[in-house]
């Protein structure tokens, strides 16, 4: 079974392996908040830049390509 949590949520003993699935790791994100960083699971750099620039809406961003 897998479960999703946000990075700032409390770390609990039964959490298991915590995977950070984002293209870019935040500058102030401490490495003790996750076990493995898998950038390839996050959105492509092109798609991420498009949503940040306002070229596509969140609805279009959150749908698989």
Phi and psi in degrees as GROMACS dihedral restraints (atoms count N, CA, C in turn):
[ dihedral_restraints ]
;  ai    aj    ak    al  type     phi  dphi    fc
    3     4     5     6     1  -116.6    20    10
    4     5     6     7     1   154.6    20    10
    6     7     8     9     1  -139.7    20    10
    7     8     9    10     1   142.9    20    10
    9    10    11    12     1  -105.8    20    10
   10    11    12    13     1   145.7    20    10
   12    13    14    15     1  -144.1    20    10
   13    14    15    16     1   156.4    20    10
   15    16    17    18     1   -81.7    20    10
   16    17    18    19     1   155.6    20    10
   18    19    20    21     1   -60.0    20    10
   19    20    21    22     1   -40.6    20    10
   21    22    23    24     1   -75.1    20    10
   22    23    24    25     1    -7.3    20    10
   24    25    26    27     1   -64.8    20    10
   25    26    27    28     1   157.5    20    10
   27    28    29    30     1   -62.2    20    10
   28    29    30    31     1   140.0    20    10
   30    31    32    33     1   -86.3    20    10
   31    32    33    34     1   123.5    20    10
   33    34    35    36     1  -110.6    20    10
   34    35    36    37     1   154.0    20    10
   36    37    38    39     1   -55.7    20    10
   37    38    39    40     1   -34.6    20    10
   39    40    41    42     1   -90.7    20    10
   40    41    42    43     1    13.2    20    10
   42    43    44    45     1   -64.6    20    10
   43    44    45    46     1   -31.8    20    10
   45    46    47    48     1    75.5    20    10
   46    47    48    49     1  -149.5    20    10
   48    49    50    51     1   -73.9    20    10
   49    50    51    52     1   124.8    20    10
   51    52    53    54     1  -103.0    20    10
   52    53    54    55     1   116.4    20    10
   54    55    56    57     1  -108.0    20    10
   55    56    57    58     1   126.9    20    10
   57    58    59    60     1   -91.8    20    10
   58    59    60    61     1   114.4    20    10
   60    61    62    63     1  -112.0    20    10
   61    62    63    64     1    70.7    20    10
   63    64    65    66     1  -134.2    20    10
   64    65    66    67     1   152.3    20    10
   66    67    68    69     1   -65.5    20    10
   67    68    69    70     1   -44.8    20    10
   69    70    71    72     1  -120.5    20    10
   70    71    72    73     1   134.7    20    10
   72    73    74    75     1   -84.2    20    10
   73    74    75    76     1   132.2    20    10
   75    76    77    78     1   -60.4    20    10
   76    77    78    79     1   146.3    20    10
   78    79    80    81     1   -62.1    20    10
   79    80    81    82     1   -35.5    20    10
   81    82    83    84     1  -100.5    20    10
   82    83    84    85     1    13.1    20    10
   84    85    86    87     1   -83.8    20    10
   85    86    87    88     1   113.1    20    10
   87    88    89    90     1   -67.7    20    10
   88    89    90    91     1   142.9    20    10
   90    91    92    93     1   -70.7    20    10
   91    92    93    94     1   -12.2    20    10
   93    94    95    96     1   -80.4    20    10
   94    95    96    97     1    -1.3    20    10
   96    97    98    99     1   -83.7    20    10
   97    98    99   100     1   -13.0    20    10
   99   100   101   102     1  -147.2    20    10
  100   101   102   103     1   159.8    20    10
  102   103   104   105     1   -95.3    20    10
  103   104   105   106     1   -40.1    20    10
  105   106   107   108     1  -135.4    20    10
  106   107   108   109     1   138.0    20    10
  108   109   110   111     1  -107.9    20    10
  109   110   111   112     1   118.0    20    10
  111   112   113   114     1  -117.3    20    10
  112   113   114   115     1    87.9    20    10
  114   115   116   117     1   -62.0    20    10
  115   116   117   118     1   -31.5    20    10
  117   118   119   120     1   -69.0    20    10
  118   119   120   121     1   -14.0    20    10
  120   121   122   123     1   -81.9    20    10
  121   122   123   124     1   -15.5    20    10
  123   124   125   126     1   -82.7    20    10
  124   125   126   127     1   174.6    20    10
  126   127   128   129     1   -66.2    20    10
  127   128   129   130     1   158.9    20    10
  129   130   131   132     1   -64.5    20    10
  130   131   132   133     1   156.8    20    10
  132   133   134   135     1   -61.7    20    10
  133   134   135   136     1   -38.9    20    10
  135   136   137   138     1   -62.9    20    10
  136   137   138   139     1   -45.1    20    10
  138   139   140   141     1   -68.1    20    10
  139   140   141   142     1   -40.2    20    10
  141   142   143   144     1   -62.9    20    10
  142   143   144   145     1   -44.2    20    10
  144   145   146   147     1   -65.0    20    10
  145   146   147   148     1   -34.6    20    10
  147   148   149   150     1   -63.9    20    10
  148   149   150   151     1   -43.2    20    10
  150   151   152   153     1   -72.0    20    10
  151   152   153   154     1   -36.5    20    10
  153   154   155   156     1   -67.8    20    10
  154   155   156   157     1   -30.1    20    10
  156   157   158   159     1   -84.3    20    10
  157   158   159   160     1    -4.6    20    10
  159   160   161   162     1    81.9    20    10
  160   161   162   163     1    13.1    20    10
  162   163   164   165     1   -76.5    20    10
  163   164   165   166     1   -27.9    20    10
  165   166   167   168     1  -131.5    20    10
  166   167   168   169     1   150.1    20    10
  168   169   170   171     1   -82.8    20    10
  169   170   171   172     1   166.6    20    10
  171   172   173   174     1   -58.1    20    10
  172   173   174   175     1   -37.5    20    10
  174   175   176   177     1   -59.5    20    10
  175   176   177   178     1   -43.2    20    10
  177   178   179   180     1   -71.2    20    10
  178   179   180   181     1   -32.0    20    10
  180   181   182   183     1   -70.8    20    10
  181   182   183   184     1   -38.5    20    10
  183   184   185   186     1   -81.2    20    10
  184   185   186   187     1   -11.2    20    10
  186   187   188   189     1   -82.8    20    10
  187   188   189   190     1   141.8    20    10
  189   190   191   192     1   -63.2    20    10
  190   191   192   193     1   148.3    20    10
